[in-house]
Amino acid sequence: MTLLTTAFAAIICTVIWYKNAPKDEMKIGILTLMYWGATLMWLIDGVFEYAELGAEYFTPAPLDMLNDFYLGLSVVALGLVIWLIVLLIKDPKGAVRAVLFKKTTSDSKN
């Protein structure tokens, strides 16, 4: 489930990135690379787990699937948090800079 969750997130982000590829103002490429990296990590984990468990790998317990799904969702959420931090630091549209600049000018007038 972790592999599927991150793979779906990576595919969705790739489509959004490709649609806006020439400009990429919102830095979706960074988010896409993070999700593809997580997908690759879970794929390698799945290969090694299959080598260890064999055919049992394809019949997980429902509780294990639920735990894996929550882990996948938390990886997707962590990727979004990291992307938001990068977006706020890079500030491609200058929104954060404008808000901070307004505060400093209004403070200097008082």
N, C-alpha and C positions, 0 to 999 in steps of 0.2 A: 504494500500500500504506500510506503514511503516513496518508492520508485515511481509509481503511478501519479501520486500527488505532485511531486516535483516535476515530473515529465509534462503533465498537463499545464502547470504553471510556466514551464519553460516554453512550451509550444505557444501558449497564449501571448506571452511576452515577445516571442520572436515574431509573431504575426503583427503585433502592435508596432514593434520596432521596424519591421520591414515596410509597413505602411507609411511610416514617417521617417524612413531611413536617411534621406538627404540632410535633413536639419537636425534631428535628434535633440531638440531643445530640452526635453525632460530627462535626458540621460537614461532612457529605457535600455540602451545597450549594456549598461553596467548591470542592471537587474537581470537582463537576459543571460549574460555570462555567469552570474551567480547561480541562477537556476539550472543552467546547463551543467555547471560544475557540480552542483548537488545531485543532479540526475546521474551524471557519470559516477559519482561516489557511491550512490545507492545501487547502480548497476554492477559495479565491481564487488560491492558487499553481497549482492544477490548471487553472483557467480561463485564466490567463495563459500557462501552458505549452502548453495546447491551442491557444491563439491563435497561438503561435509555431511549434509543430510540425505542427499539423493532424492528419490521420489517423494519423500515426506515434505520436502520444501513446498510442494504444490498443494498441500492439504493443511494449511495452518488452522489453528483454533480460532473461533470467532473473536475471543478476547485479545488474542495476539494481533489479529487484523485491525481491531479497533485501536489498540495501542500504537500500532504502526501508522495508522491514519492520523492519529493525534500528533505523532512525532513528525509526520510529513507536513501537517498544517503548521506546526510550530516552526519548522524550517522555512516554510514559505513566509510566515509572519516575520521571522527574524531577517529574512532577505529584504522584505519591505521596509523594516525599520532601518537597516543599513542603507538602503537606497534613499530613504527620506533624509537621513543624516548627510549623505553625500550630496543630495539635491539642495539641502539648505546651505551647506558649505560652499558649493559651486555657485549657487544662486543664478541660474542662467537667465532668468527674466528680470533680475534686479529687484524683486519684491521685498526680500529681507533687507537689502541695503536701503530701499526707499523708506521702509518703516523705521529703521534705525536712524536714518538721516532726518526724518520728520521729528522724531523725539529729541534729537540733539539740537535742532534749530528751534523747536518750541521751548526747550529748556534754556537756551541762550537768550531768548527774548525776555524771559521772566527775570 
